[in-house]
Amino acid sequence: MGKPLKEQAFATPDKVAELVRKINKPIQQVLPPVTAKMNLYLQNPSTRTILFKPVKTNIVEAHIQVQSLLKSEYSPEEQSLTGSECTTRRSL
């Protein structure tokens, strides 16, 4: 059997933390202006909800999968180092 995931060069806690930062930054910085523009063009809230719900669901599901992987492969200390707390639900 090979090395555990966290011991692979691409999946060290530092690499995972970098990846999480790279993903969360656009969600927090790019998504709000996009939704603001969406509000300008789509005046009906139910239309916005219908269009945005699949996007939101996919983003949240991806974060849940990452969280699950981290919980199964990394210690609580390593998880805290990754900064992988799912801020997506608050951000979306």
N, CA, C and O atoms as a MOPAC input file, in Angstrom:
PM7 MOZYME 1SCF
protein

 N      0.84800 1    -1.17600 1     0.00000 1
 C      0.00000 1     0.00000 1     0.00000 1
 C      0.89500 1     1.24200 1     0.00000 1
 O      1.96800 1     1.24400 1     0.60300 1
 N      0.44200 1     2.29700 1    -0.68300 1
 C      1.21600 1     3.52800 1    -0.78700 1
 C      1.11600 1     4.37600 1     0.47000 1
 O      0.45600 1     4.02100 1     1.44600 1
 N      1.78700 1     5.49100 1     0.40600 1
 C      1.78900 1     6.42800 1     1.53000 1
 C      0.39300 1     7.02200 1     1.73000 1
 O     -0.38300 1     7.12300 1     0.78000 1
 N      0.07900 1     7.41300 1     2.96200 1
 C     -1.19500 1     8.10100 1     3.19900 1
 C     -1.26300 1     9.39700 1     2.38700 1
 O     -0.23400 1     9.97300 1     2.03400 1
 N     -2.45700 1     9.83800 1     2.10300 1
 C     -2.66400 1    11.02400 1     1.28500 1
 C     -1.88500 1    12.22800 1     1.80300 1
 O     -1.23900 1    12.93000 1     1.02500 1
 N     -1.94100 1    12.46800 1     3.10400 1
 C     -1.29300 1    13.65500 1     3.66900 1
 C      0.22400 1    13.63000 1     3.53500 1
 O      0.87800 1    14.65800 1     3.71200 1
 N      0.78300 1    12.47600 1     3.22500 1
 C      2.22600 1    12.37000 1     3.03800 1
 C      2.63400 1    12.50300 1     1.57500 1
 O      3.82400 1    12.53600 1     1.26400 1
 N      1.66100 1    12.58000 1     0.68100 1
 C      1.95100 1    12.79500 1    -0.73300 1
 C      2.36200 1    14.26000 1    -0.91800 1
 O      1.83400 1    15.14000 1    -0.23800 1
 N      3.28700 1    14.52000 1    -1.82000 1
 C      3.81700 1    15.87500 1    -2.02200 1
 C      2.72400 1    16.88900 1    -2.36000 1
 O      2.80600 1    18.04500 1    -1.94500 1
 N      1.71600 1    16.47300 1    -3.10000 1
 C      0.66500 1    17.39400 1    -3.51700 1
 C     -0.40900 1    17.61200 1    -2.44900 1
 O     -1.25500 1    18.49300 1    -2.59900 1
 N     -0.38400 1    16.82200 1    -1.37600 1
 C     -1.47000 1    16.86900 1    -0.39500 1
 C     -0.98400 1    17.11900 1     1.02800 1
 O     -1.67400 1    16.76600 1     1.98500 1
 N      0.17400 1    17.71300 1     1.18000 1
 C      0.63100 1    18.05700 1     2.53200 1
 C     -0.31300 1    19.09800 1     3.11300 1
 O     -0.96900 1    19.81400 1     2.35600 1
 N     -0.40000 1    19.20200 1     4.42100 1
 C     -1.28200 1    20.22300 1     5.00500 1
 C     -1.00600 1    21.63000 1     4.47900 1
 O     -1.93900 1    22.41300 1     4.30100 1
 N      0.25900 1    21.96000 1     4.22900 1
 C      0.58200 1    23.27800 1     3.67600 1
 C      0.01500 1    23.46000 1     2.27400 1
 O     -0.51800 1    24.52200 1     1.95100 1
 N      0.12700 1    22.43400 1     1.44700 1
 C     -0.40800 1    22.50600 1     0.07700 1
 C     -1.93300 1    22.60600 1     0.09900 1
 O     -2.52500 1    23.35600 1    -0.67700 1
 N     -2.55200 1    21.85100 1     0.98500 1
 C     -4.00700 1    21.89900 1     1.09500 1
 C     -4.44600 1    23.28400 1     1.56800 1
 O     -5.42600 1    23.82900 1     1.05900 1
 N     -3.73000 1    23.85500 1     2.53500 1
 C     -4.05900 1    25.19900 1     3.02600 1
 C     -3.94700 1    26.21700 1     1.89500 1
 O     -4.79000 1    27.10600 1     1.77400 1
 N     -2.92400 1    26.09300 1     1.07800 1
 C     -2.75700 1    27.00400 1    -0.06500 1
 C     -3.91300 1    26.85700 1    -1.04700 1
 O     -4.43600 1    27.85200 1    -1.54800 1
 N     -4.30300 1    25.64500 1    -1.31700 1
 C     -5.41300 1    25.38100 1    -2.22800 1
 C     -6.72500 1    25.95600 1    -1.67900 1
 O     -7.49200 1    26.57600 1    -2.41500 1
 N     -6.97200 1    25.74800 1    -0.39800 1
 C     -8.19200 1    26.26400 1     0.22400 1
 C     -8.23400 1    27.78800 1     0.12400 1
 O     -9.27900 1    28.36500 1    -0.17800 1
 N     -7.09500 1    28.43800 1     0.37800 1
 C     -7.03800 1    29.91000 1     0.24500 1
 C     -7.31700 1    30.34700 1    -1.18500 1
 O     -8.04200 1    31.31500 1    -1.41200 1
 N     -6.74300 1    29.63700 1    -2.14800 1
 C     -6.94400 1    29.98200 1    -3.55900 1
 C     -8.39700 1    29.81400 1    -3.99200 1
 O     -8.86700 1    30.51800 1    -4.88500 1
 N     -9.09000 1    28.90600 1    -3.37500 1
 C    -10.49400 1    28.67300 1    -3.72200 1
 C    -11.40800 1    29.64500 1    -2.98700 1
 O    -12.32300 1    30.20700 1    -3.59000 1
 N    -11.17300 1    29.85000 1    -1.70000 1
 C    -12.05400 1    30.70900 1    -0.91600 1
 C    -11.95300 1    32.17700 1    -1.29800 1
 O    -12.94500 1    32.90300 1    -1.23000 1
 N    -10.76800 1    32.62300 1    -1.69800 1
 C    -10.58600 1    34.03600 1    -2.04400 1
 C    -11.51700 1    34.47000 1    -3.17900 1
 O    -12.21700 1    35.47100 1    -3.02400 1
 N    -11.55600 1    33.76000 1    -4.31400 1
 C    -12.49200 1    34.17300 1    -5.36600 1
 C    -13.95900 1    34.08200 1    -4.94300 1
 O    -14.78100 1    34.90700 1    -5.34100 1
 N    -14.27200 1    33.08000 1    -4.13900 1
 C    -15.65900 1    32.96000 1    -3.68800 1
 C    -16.04800 1    34.19000 1    -2.88000 1
 O    -17.15300 1    34.71200 1    -3.02900 1
 N    -15.15400 1    34.64700 1    -2.03700 1
 C    -15.45100 1    35.78600 1    -1.17500 1
 C    -15.32400 1    37.11800 1    -1.90600 1
 O    -16.01200 1    38.07600 1    -1.55400 1
 N    -14.45300 1    37.20100 1    -2.92400 1
 C    -14.22200 1    38.47400 1    -3.59200 1
 C    -14.97900 1    38.61500 1    -4.90700 1
 O    -15.43200 1    39.71300 1    -5.23100 1
 N    -15.12700 1    37.55900 1    -5.65900 1
 C    -15.73400 1    37.64200 1    -6.97600 1
 C    -17.23900 1    37.40800 1    -6.93100 1
 O    -17.99000 1    38.05800 1    -7.65900 1
 N    -17.67300 1    36.50600 1    -6.10200 1
 C    -19.08100 1    36.14000 1    -6.07100 1
 C    -20.01400 1    37.28700 1    -5.68300 1
 O    -21.05200 1    37.44800 1    -6.32600 1
 N    -19.70000 1    38.09300 1    -4.66500 1
 C    -20.61900 1    39.19200 1    -4.32900 1
 C    -20.87100 1    40.17900 1    -5.47400 1
 O    -22.02800 1    40.53500 1    -5.70100 1
 N    -19.84300 1    40.64300 1    -6.21200 1
 C    -20.14200 1    41.52000 1    -7.34800 1
 C    -20.96200 1    40.84100 1    -8.44600 1
 O    -21.79300 1    41.47600 1    -9.09600 1
 N    -20.72100 1    39.55400 1    -8.64400 1
 C    -21.49100 1    38.82300 1    -9.65100 1
 C    -22.95800 1    38.76100 1    -9.24500 1
 O    -23.84500 1    38.98800 1   -10.06800 1
 N    -23.20800 1    38.46000 1    -8.00000 1
 C    -24.60700 1    38.40600 1    -7.55200 1
 C    -25.24200 1    39.79200 1    -7.57200 1
 O    -26.44200 1    39.91000 1    -7.82200 1
 N    -24.47000 1    40.83900 1    -7.31800 1
 C    -25.00400 1    42.20200 1    -7.39900 1
 C    -25.40800 1    42.53200 1    -8.83300 1
 O    -26.46200 1    43.12600 1    -9.06300 1
 N    -24.57200 1    42.14600 1    -9.79600 1
 C    -24.92100 1    42.36200 1   -11.20200 1
 C    -26.14500 1    41.54700 1   -11.58600 1
 O    -27.00600 1    42.00500 1   -12.33800 1
 N    -26.20600 1    40.35100 1   -11.06600 1
 C    -27.35600 1    39.50200 1   -11.33500 1
 C    -28.63700 1    40.17900 1   -10.84500 1
 O    -29.67700 1    40.09700 1   -11.49800 1
 N    -28.55500 1    40.83900 1    -9.70800 1
 C    -29.71700 1    41.54800 1    -9.16500 1
 C    -30.14900 1    42.68800 1   -10.07800 1
 O    -31.33700 1    42.99900 1   -10.16000 1
 N    -29.19700 1    43.31200 1   -10.76400 1
 C    -29.53500 1    44.39600 1   -11.69000 1
 C    -30.31400 1    43.89000 1   -12.89500 1
 O    -31.27000 1    44.52800 1   -13.33500 1
 N    -29.90800 1    42.74800 1   -13.42300 1
 C    -30.49800 1    42.24200 1   -14.64700 1
 C    -31.70100 1    41.33100 1   -14.42300 1
 O    -32.58000 1    41.21900 1   -15.27700 1
 N    -31.72400 1    40.70100 1   -13.28800 1
 C    -32.84200 1    39.80800 1   -12.97300 1
 C    -33.58100 1    40.37600 1   -11.76700 1
 O    -33.19900 1    40.13900 1   -10.62000 1
 N    -34.60900 1    41.10200 1   -12.03300 1
 C    -35.32700 1    41.81100 1   -10.98300 1
 C    -36.17100 1    40.88500 1   -10.10100 1
 O    -36.42600 1    41.18900 1    -8.93500 1
 N    -36.59000 1    39.77900 1   -10.65600 1
 C    -37.45300 1    38.86600 1    -9.92100 1
 C    -36.61100 1    37.95900 1    -9.01700 1
 O    -35.78700 1    37.18900 1    -9.51000 1
 N    -36.81600 1    38.04500 1    -7.68800 1
 C    -36.02700 1    37.21000 1    -6.75600 1
 C    -36.16500 1    35.70400 1    -7.00300 1
 O    -35.20600 1    34.95500 1    -6.82400 1
 N    -37.34400 1    35.27000 1    -7.40700 1
 C    -37.50900 1    33.82600 1    -7.62600 1
 C    -36.70900 1    33.36700 1    -8.84500 1
 O    -36.20700 1    32.24300 1    -8.86200 1
 N    -36.58500 1    34.21300 1    -9.85600 1
 C    -35.76300 1    33.87500 1   -11.02500 1
 C    -34.30100 1    33.76900 1   -10.62500 1
 O    -33.60800 1    32.83800 1   -11.03700 1
 N    -33.82900 1    34.71400 1    -9.82500 1
 C    -32.44400 1    34.67200 1    -9.34300 1
 C    -32.19900 1    33.39500 1    -8.55200 1
 O    -31.17300 1    32.73600 1    -8.72200 1
 N    -33.12800 1    33.05700 1    -7.70500 1
 C    -32.99100 1    31.85400 1    -6.87800 1
 C    -32.91600 1    30.60700 1    -7.74700 1
 O    -32.07300 1    29.73700 1    -7.52500 1
 N    -33.79600 1    30.52300 1    -8.73000 1
 C    -33.82300 1    29.35800 1    -9.62100 1
 C    -32.50400 1    29.23000 1   -10.37800 1
 O    -31.97700 1    28.12700 1   -10.52400 1
 N    -31.97400 1    30.34400 1   -10.85700 1
 C    -30.74000 1    30.30500 1   -11.63200 1
 C    -29.49800 1    30.08300 1   -10.77700 1
 O    -28.56100 1    29.40600 1   -11.20000 1
 N    -29.49200 1    30.64800 1    -9.58400 1
 C    -28.29500 1    30.58600 1    -8.75600 1
 C    -28.22300 1    29.33700 1    -7.89100 1
 O    -27.13200 1    28.93900 1    -7.48300 1
 N    -29.35100 1    28.71500 1    -7.60300 1
 C    -29.36400 1    27.55900 1    -6.70600 1
 C    -28.44500 1    26.42100 1    -7.15200 1
 O    -27.73100 1    25.87800 1    -6.30900 1
 N    -28.42100 1    26.02700 1    -8.43800 1
 C    -27.50100 1    24.94900 1    -8.83500 1
 C    -26.03200 1    25.31900 1    -8.62500 1
 O    -25.22700 1    24.46800 1    -8.24800 1
 N    -25.68400 1    26.57200 1    -8.86500 1
 C    -24.30300 1    27.01800 1    -8.66300 1
 C    -23.95500 1    26.92900 1    -7.17900 1
 O    -22.91900 1    26.37800 1    -6.80600 1
 N    -24.82000 1    27.46800 1    -6.35200 1
 C    -24.60300 1    27.44700 1    -4.90400 1
 C    -24.50400 1    26.00600 1    -4.39600 1
 O    -23.62300 1    25.67800 1    -3.60100 1
 N    -25.39800 1    25.16900 1    -4.85500 1
 C    -25.39900 1    23.76900 1    -4.43600 1
 C    -24.09000 1    23.07000 1    -4.80900 1
 O    -23.53400 1    22.32200 1    -4.00400 1
 N    -23.60200 1    23.31100 1    -6.02100 1
 C    -22.35200 1    22.68600 1    -6.45000 1
 C    -21.16200 1    23.16000 1    -5.63100 1
 O    -20.29600 1    22.36200 1    -5.27300 1
 N    -21.11300 1    24.45100 1    -5.33400 1
 C    -20.00600 1    24.98900 1    -4.53600 1
 C    -20.03500 1    24.41000 1    -3.13000 1
 O    -19.00500 1    23.98500 1    -2.60700 1
 N    -21.20000 1    24.39200 1    -2.52500 1
 C    -21.32900 1    23.85600 1    -1.16800 1
 C    -20.99400 1    22.36900 1    -1.15400 1
 O    -20.30800 1    21.90300 1    -0.24400 1
 N    -21.46000 1    21.62700 1    -2.13500 1
 C    -21.17800 1    20.19000 1    -2.19700 1
 C    -19.67900 1    19.93400 1    -2.33800 1
 O    -19.14700 1    19.01900 1    -1.71000 1
 N    -19.00200 1    20.72400 1    -3.14600 1
 C    -17.54700 1    20.56200 1    -3.29900 1
 C    -16.84300 1    20.82100 1    -1.97200 1
 O    -15.91000 1    20.10000 1    -1.62000 1
 N    -17.27500 1    21.83600 1    -1.23400 1
 C    -16.67100 1    22.11800 1     0.06900 1
 C    -16.94400 1    20.98800 1     1.05600 1
 O    -16.07200 1    20.63200 1     1.84800 1
 N    -18.12600 1    20.43300 1     1.01300 1
 C    -18.46700 1    19.31800 1     1.90200 1
 C    -17.58200 1    18.11000 1     1.58900 1
 O    -17.12700 1    17.42200 1     2.50300 1
 N    -17.33800 1    17.85100 1     0.31600 1
 C    -16.48100 1    16.73200 1    -0.06800 1
 C    -15.04900 1    16.94400 1     0.41700 1
 O    -14.40400 1    16.00900 1     0.89000 1
 N    -14.55700 1    18.17500 1     0.30000 1
 C    -13.20600 1    18.47900 1     0.78700 1
 C    -13.15100 1    18.29600 1     2.30100 1
 O    -12.21200 1    17.69600 1     2.82300 1
 N    -14.15900 1    18.81200 1     3.00600 1
 C    -14.21300 1    18.66100 1     4.46300 1
 C    -14.20600 1    17.18700 1     4.85300 1
 O    -13.50400 1    16.78700 1     5.78200 1
 N    -14.98000 1    16.39500 1     4.15000 1
 C    -15.05800 1    14.96200 1     4.44200 1
 C    -13.70200 1    14.28300 1     4.21800 1
 O    -13.26500 1    13.46700 1     5.02900 1
 N    -13.05800 1    14.62200 1     3.13000 1
 C    -11.73700 1    14.06400 1     2.84800 1
 C    -10.73900 1    14.46900 1     3.92400 1
 O     -9.95800 1    13.63800 1     4.38700 1
 N    -10.75700 1    15.72300 1     4.32200 1
 C     -9.83600 1    16.18900 1     5.35800 1
 C    -10.08000 1    15.46300 1     6.67200 1
 O     -9.13200 1    15.07900 1     7.35700 1
 N    -11.34400 1    15.27300 1     7.02800 1
 C    -11.66400 1    14.58300 1     8.28200 1
 C    -11.20700 1    13.13200 1     8.26600 1
 O    -10.82000 1    12.58600 1     9.29900 1
 N    -11.25200 1    12.50900 1     7.09200 1
 C    -10.86600 1    11.10100 1     7.02100 1
 C     -9.35800 1    10.89400 1     6.88100 1
 O     -8.84900 1     9.83400 1     7.24600 1
 N     -8.64400 1    11.87800 1     6.36500 1
 C     -7.22400 1    11.70200 1     6.05500 1
 C     -6.26300 1    12.49900 1     6.93800 1
 O     -5.07400 1    12.18600 1     6.99300 1
 N     -6.76400 1    13.51900 1     7.62400 1
 C     -5.89200 1    14.41100 1     8.38100 1
 C     -6.32900 1    14.47200 1     9.84300 1
 O     -7.50900 1    14.31300 1    10.15700 1
 N     -5.36500 1    14.70300 1    10.72700 1
 C     -5.66900 1    14.84500 1    12.15800 1
 C     -6.37400 1    16.18200 1    12.38600 1
 O     -6.30200 1    17.07000 1    11.53600 1
 N     -7.05500 1    16.33500 1    13.52900 1
 C     -7.69700 1    17.62700 1    13.81700 1
 C     -6.71500 1    18.80300 1    13.77700 1
 O     -7.07200 1    19.89400 1    13.33100 1
 N     -5.50400 1    18.58800 1    14.23400 1
 C     -4.49600 1    19.65300 1    14.20200 1
 C     -4.15500 1    20.03200 1    12.76300 1
 O     -4.05000 1    21.21200 1    12.42800 1
 N     -3.98600 1    19.02200 1    11.92300 1
 C     -3.67900 1    19.27700 1    10.51200 1
 C     -4.85700 1    19.94300 1     9.80500 1
 O     -4.66700 1    20.79800 1     8.94000 1
 N     -6.06700 1    19.55000 1    10.17500 1
 C     -7.25200 1    20.17200 1     9.59300 1
 C     -7.29800 1    21.65500 1     9.93100 1
 O     -7.63800 1    22.48300 1     9.08600 1
 N     -6.95300 1    21.98700 1    11.17900 1
 C     -6.98400 1    23.40100 1    11.57300 1
 C     -5.91200 1    24.19600 1    10.83800 1
 O     -6.10100 1    25.38400 1    10.57400 1
 N     -4.78900 1    23.56200 1    10.50200 1
 C     -3.73000 1    24.23800 1     9.74800 1
 C     -4.15300 1    24.55500 1     8.32300 1
 O     -3.66800 1    25.51800 1     7.73000 1
 N     -5.05000 1    23.75500 1     7.77500 1
 C     -5.46400 1    23.97300 1     6.38900 1
 C     -6.40200 1    25.16000 1     6.24700 1
 O     -6.58100 1    25.68000 1     5.14600 1
 N     -7.00600 1    25.59800 1     7.35400 1
 C     -7.94400 1    26.70700 1     7.26500 1
 C     -9.14300 1    26.35100 1     6.41600 1
 O     -9.68800 1    27.20300 1     5.71400 1
 N     -9.54900 1    25.11900 1     6.47300 1
 C    -10.55800 1    24.60600 1     5.55200 1
 C    -11.98900 1    24.76400 1     6.03600 1
 O    -12.90200 1    24.14700 1     5.48600 1
 N    -12.19300 1    25.57500 1     7.05000 1
 C    -13.56400 1    25.77800 1     7.50700 1
 C    -14.41600 1    26.25900 1     6.33800 1
 O    -14.01900 1    27.14500 1     5.58000 1
 N    -15.53700 1    25.68500 1     6.21600 1
 C    -16.39200 1    25.98700 1     5.08000 1
 C    -17.09300 1    27.33000 1     5.28200 1
 O    -18.09700 1    27.42000 1     5.98800 1
 N    -16.55700 1    28.35200 1     4.66200 1
 C    -17.16900 1    29.68300 1     4.74600 1
 C    -18.17300 1    29.90100 1     3.64300 1
 O    -18.82700 1    30.94200 1     3.58000 1
 N    -18.29200 1    28.92600 1     2.78300 1
 C    -19.14400 1    29.07900 1     1.60000 1
 C    -20.59100 1    29.32700 1     1.94400 1
 O    -21.23600 1    30.16400 1     1.31300 1
 N    -21.11400 1    28.63200 1     2.91700 1
 C    -22.52800 1    28.81600 1     3.25600 1
 C    -22.81200 1    30.23800 1     3.69200 1
 O    -23.86800 1    30.78500 1     3.37500 1
 N    -21.88300 1    30.84200 1     4.41600 1
 C    -22.05600 1    32.23600 1     4.80900 1
 C    -21.85300 1    33.15400 1     3.62600 1
 O    -22.51500 1    34.18800 1     3.52600 1
 N    -20.94900 1    32.79700 1     2.72300 1
 C    -20.59800 1    33.65400 1     1.59500 1
 C    -21.65100 1    33.65100 1     0.49800 1
 O    -21.80400 1    34.64000 1    -0.21900 1
 N    -22.37700 1    32.54900 1     0.36400 1
 C    -23.33200 1    32.44300 1    -0.73000 1
 C    -24.65000 1    33.01000 1    -0.37700 1
 O    -25.56800 1    32.99600 1    -1.19800 1

